[in-house]
Amino acid sequence: MRAEEPRGAETLDRLGPEIRASVEAQPDGLLLHEEVVFPAEDRPHYGMRQYWRDFDSLEAWARSLPHTAWRPRRHETYFRQGGIESAFVDVPEGTVGLNQFAQTVRSEGPMLSARLRLEKDREGVG
C-alpha cells in the first residue's frame, strides 16, 4: 500500500488495525503473516506477506469479510509448483513488483478468478 494523497494515509491508518485484528483472529490456513516496508524513491510502500497452507484456505479467506470489504489494490501469489502471479488495481503499468518486467494480462472474464487463473496456468494456457 502506498498513500498517494492525504486521504490515502487515512485509509492506511484505518486498515492497519483491521488487518492486524484479522490476523489475530487466526483464519484457517494462515501459517504466517509479516508486515514489510519496501523503500521507494518518493515514499515507502507498506505491505504484508502471508503464507497459507493451501490455495483453498487462501481463497476462502479472500472471499469472506473483512477481506472483501478492503478491495486490495495489489497482490502477488506464488505457488509451490513454481507459478507466480501479480495483480494490481489503480497502479500504473511497469511501476511495482512483477509488472516491472513480466507480461501483463487484464483481469477480466475468466481471468478475474484466481482459481481459474491457477487452472489455466497448470494447463499451460495463458
N, C-alpha and C positions, 0 to 999 in steps of 0.2 A: 504494500500500500504506500502511496505517496500523495501527500497533500499538495494539490496544485493551487489552492486558494484557501482563505480562512475557513470557509465552510467545510473544506476537506479535513482540516485539522479538528474541527468539531466532530466529524464523523469518526476519525481515528480515536478521539477521546471517548466516544460512546461505544465503539466496537471493541476496544481493548478489554474492558471488564466483561462484556458479553462473551467474548471468545474465551477468556480465562474461566468464566463460570461454566461454559460448555465443556471445556476440557476437564474441569474439576468434577463434572457430572459423570465422568468416565464412560463415554459412549462405547458400546460393544464393538470390539475390534480395534480400537485406537491403542497402539502399542507405545507410541512416544510422540510428544508434541514439543517442539523447540521454537522459541521466538528468536528471530535473527534480524540484524540490521545490515543492509548492504550499502557500502559507500557509493555515492554518485557525485557527479561534478557539481550539480546545483543544490541538491538536498538529499538526505538519506532516504532509502527505501526501507520500509518496515515490513517484515513478512514473518512467515512461520513455515516450519517444515514439519510434516506429520508422517508417521509410519503406521500403516494399517495392516492388520492380519491378512486381509484378502480384499479383493475388489468388491465383493458383495457387501462387506461391512462398510467400506467407504461410500459406496453408492447409497446404501440405506440411510446413512447419516446425512449425506448431501441432499437427500430428498425429504428431509424432515426439518422441523423447526428446532433450533433457531436458524440453522444454516440457510434455509430457503428464503428467509427474510433479509439476509445480508447481501444477496446478489453479488457474489465475489467478482472482483474486477479481473483477476488473473489467477491461473493455477497451472502448475506443471505436474504431470503424472508420470512416474517411472515404474515400469513393470519389471519384475524379477527376470522375466524371459528376455529382457533386453529392449523392449519397446519403450518409447518415451513420447509424451505429448505436452503441449503447452497451449493454454487457451487464454485469450486476452479480450477485455471489453474496454472500450474507450482508451486504448493505448496505441499510440502511433506505431505503424509497422516499422520494424528494424530498430527499436529502441531499448527493448528489455528482454533478457533471457534468451530462449531459443529463437525468438523471432528476429534476432540479430543475424542469424546465419542459416536457418533452416527454411525449407519451403513452407509457405503458409496455405491453408485451406480454410475457407469460410465455414463457420459452424452453423450450418442451416440444413434443412431437410434431415436426412438420416445422420448427417454429421453433427447434429445438435445433441445427440445422445452419447454419453461417454461409453455406455455398453456397446452401442452399435459401432462406434469408432474402434473400440478394442477388438470386436469381432472382425471388422474389415482388416485391421492390422494383422491379426492372426491368420487371415486368409491370404495375406499378401496383396490386398486390394487397396487402392487409395492414392 
